[in-house]
Amino acid sequence: MLDRRQFVAGLGTMAVMGVAARSAWAAGSIKIDEASALLVIDVQNCFLPGGSLAVKDGDQVVPVINRLAKGFANVVLTQDWHTAGHVSFASVHAGKKPFETIDLAYGKQVLWPDHCVQGTEGAGLSKDLSIPQAGLIIRKGYHQDVDSYSAFTEADGKTTTGLAAYLNARKLQRLFIAGLATDFCVAWTAMDARKAGFEAYVIEDACRGIDTQGSLAKAWADMEKAGVKRIQSGDIAA
């Protein structure tokens, strides 16, 4: 599995040919049990149409996620929760533009438009999400000098969010991952889930990607190497 530095460095140097095979699961063949949890990644206003870092068709994941969530007793939501002037914002680096990369102490960093600033409307979860049973919201990326894509570990590869401990305390071992964006926060969450010893399923039609410079195909390839299972929402038993 490629680490974060290799993942980001590769975005500007290679085009990935081919993608991971589509789901081979039979419709409705995956049963949700007491060890299963749904992770809903960053379905926030900034990533939805009209947002400062909008993911194309990002709003289309919401009804799929709402439908899926009805079958899960255990749901965790995540939010990007950046400080103003966060190190990952292109606006704080003179002469830099969004989607360029720079070198920081922990490796390569993609620069983004300002997004998901703490307490702003853009950082809020979509008003159309309907998951009243969600038991936890993990906020990430709130340290000024380090980004955080994964719901488990920040981009320095060392600072944890506490999510793994929460899941282990509740004996939750099968993680179904949905949200935004497939090739960044979803993918890195899934790969860190595998690294932490969890089963990880990414629900393809409950996600959307940014796909900058081949990043979506590369993310699927990296997830496959890490043992992440690629499924569709219809593969999960209602």
C-alpha positions in Angstrom: 0.0 0.0 0.0 1.3 3.4 -0.9 1.6 5.8 2.0 0.2 9.3 2.0 3.3 11.0 0.6 3.6 8.5 -2.3 -0.2 8.9 -2.9 -0.1 12.7 -3.2 3.3 12.8 -5.0 1.9 10.4 -7.6 -1.0 12.7 -8.5 1.1 14.9 -10.7 3.5 12.3 -12.1 1.5 9.5 -13.4 -1.8 8.6 -15.1 -3.3 5.3 -13.9 -4.6 3.0 -16.6 -7.6 0.9 -15.6 -9.6 0.8 -12.4 -10.4 -1.8 -9.8 -12.9 -4.3 -10.8 -16.5 -3.4 -10.1 -18.4 -5.2 -7.3 -18.6 -8.9 -7.6 -21.1 -9.2 -4.8 -24.6 -10.6 -5.4 -27.4 -8.1 -4.9 -28.4 -8.0 -1.2 -25.7 -10.6 -0.3 -24.0 -8.6 2.5 -25.8 -8.8 5.8 -25.4 -6.0 8.4 -24.7 -7.4 11.9 -23.9 -6.1 15.4 -20.2 -5.7 14.5 -21.0 -3.4 11.5 -20.8 0.4 11.4 -21.5 3.0 8.7 -18.9 5.8 8.4 -20.3 8.8 6.6 -17.4 11.0 5.5 -17.6 14.8 5.2 -21.0 15.3 3.6 -20.7 19.0 4.3 -21.9 22.1 2.5 -18.5 23.1 1.2 -18.3 19.8 -0.7 -21.8 20.0 -2.1 -23.0 22.0 -5.2 -22.4 25.7 -4.7 -19.7 25.0 -2.0 -16.1 26.4 -2.2 -14.7 22.9 -2.9 -17.7 21.3 -4.5 -17.5 17.7 -5.5 -19.4 17.0 -8.8 -22.7 15.5 -8.0 -21.8 15.4 -4.3 -25.4 15.9 -3.3 -26.4 12.7 -5.0 -24.9 10.6 -2.2 -27.3 12.0 0.4 -30.4 10.0 -0.5 -28.3 6.8 -0.9 -26.7 7.3 2.5 -30.0 8.1 4.2 -31.5 4.9 2.8 -28.5 2.8 3.8 -28.3 4.3 7.3 -31.7 3.0 8.2 -30.1 -0.5 8.3 -27.3 0.4 10.7 -27.6 0.7 14.5 -24.0 2.1 14.5 -23.2 5.2 12.5 -20.3 7.7 12.7 -20.2 11.0 10.9 -17.1 13.0 10.1 -16.5 16.7 9.5 -13.6 18.6 8.1 -13.1 21.3 10.7 -10.3 23.6 9.7 -9.0 26.7 11.4 -9.1 30.0 9.4 -5.8 30.3 7.5 -5.2 26.5 7.7 -1.9 25.3 6.2 -3.7 23.3 3.5 -5.4 26.4 2.0 -3.8 27.8 -1.1 -4.7 31.3 0.1 -2.1 31.3 2.8 0.8 30.5 0.5 2.0 33.4 -1.6 1.8 32.7 -5.4 0.2 29.3 -5.0 -3.1 28.2 -6.5 -5.6 25.5 -5.5 -4.6 21.9 -6.5 -0.9 22.8 -6.6 1.3 20.9 -4.1 3.9 22.0 -1.6 6.4 20.3 0.7 5.5 20.5 4.4 7.2 18.8 7.4 5.1 15.7 7.0 5.4 15.4 3.2 3.6 16.6 0.1 0.4 18.7 0.7 -2.2 19.4 -1.9 -3.4 23.0 -1.6 -7.1 23.5 -1.5 -9.5 26.4 -1.8 -10.5 27.7 1.7 -13.2 25.2 2.9 -14.9 23.9 6.0 -13.7 26.6 8.3 -14.9 26.0 11.9 -18.3 27.4 12.7 -19.1 28.5 9.2 -22.1 27.4 7.2 -19.8 25.7 4.8 -18.5 23.4 7.5 -22.0 22.3 8.4 -23.3 18.9 7.6 -25.9 18.7 4.8 -29.3 19.6 6.1 -30.7 16.8 4.0 -28.8 14.1 5.9 -31.3 12.2 8.1 -29.4 9.9 10.5 -30.8 10.5 14.0 -29.1 7.4 15.4 -25.6 8.6 14.6 -23.6 8.0 17.8 -20.5 10.1 17.1 -19.2 13.0 15.0 -15.4 13.0 14.4 -14.0 16.4 13.6 -10.6 16.4 11.8 -8.2 18.9 10.3 -8.5 21.3 13.2 -4.8 21.5 13.9 -3.5 24.6 12.1 -0.3 23.1 10.7 -1.4 19.6 9.6 -4.1 18.4 7.2 -6.3 15.4 8.0 -8.0 13.4 5.3 -8.5 10.1 7.1 -11.0 9.7 9.9 -8.4 7.7 11.8 -5.0 9.5 11.4 -3.9 12.9 10.4 -1.6 13.5 7.5 1.5 13.3 9.7 0.8 9.6 10.0 1.0 9.7 13.8 -1.7 11.9 15.3 -4.9 9.8 15.8 -8.5 11.0 16.1 -9.5 8.3 18.6 -11.9 6.6 16.1 -10.2 3.2 16.2 -10.4 3.2 20.0 -14.1 4.1 19.9 -14.9 1.3 17.4 -12.9 -1.3 19.3 -14.6 -0.4 22.6 -17.9 -1.1 20.9 -16.6 -4.3 19.2 -17.3 -2.8 15.8 -15.1 -4.5 13.2 -16.9 -4.3 9.8 -16.8 -0.7 8.4 -19.0 0.5 5.5 -17.7 3.8 4.2 -19.6 6.4 2.2 -19.3 10.1 1.5 -17.0 12.7 0.0 -14.6 12.6 -1.7 -13.8 9.0 -2.9 -10.2 9.7 -3.8 -9.2 11.6 -0.7 -11.0 11.4 2.6 -13.0 8.3 1.8 -10.0 6.4 0.4 -7.6 7.4 3.2 -10.2 6.5 5.8 -10.6 3.1 4.2 -6.9 2.4 3.9 -6.3 3.5 7.5 -9.2 1.2 8.6 -7.4 -1.7 7.1 -4.2 -0.7 8.7 -6.0 -0.6 12.0 -7.3 -4.2 11.5 -10.9 -3.5 10.5 -12.8 -4.9 7.5 -13.4 -2.0 5.1 -16.1 -1.8 2.4 -16.4 1.4 0.3 -19.9 1.8 -1.1 -19.1 3.2 -4.6 -22.5 4.7 -5.4 -22.7 6.4 -2.0 -19.5 8.3 -2.8 -18.3 10.9 -5.3 -14.7 11.8 -6.2 -12.8 14.9 -7.1 -10.6 13.1 -9.7 -7.7 15.5 -10.1 -4.8 14.3 -12.3 -5.9 10.7 -12.1 -6.5 10.6 -8.4 -9.7 8.6 -8.5 -8.3 5.6 -10.4 -5.2 5.7 -8.3 -7.3 5.7 -5.1 -9.3 2.7 -6.2 -6.1 0.8 -7.1 -4.5 1.7 -3.7 -7.6 0.6 -1.8 -7.7 -2.7 -3.7 -4.1 -3.3 -2.7 -4.9 -2.6 0.9 -7.7 -5.1 0.9 -10.6 -2.7 0.8 -13.7 -4.2 -0.7 -15.5 -2.2 -3.4 -19.3 -2.6 -3.3 -22.6 -1.0 -4.3 -25.4 0.0 -2.1 -27.6 -2.7 -3.6 -25.1 -5.4 -2.4 -26.2 -4.7 1.2 -29.3 -6.5 2.4 -32.2 -4.1 3.1 
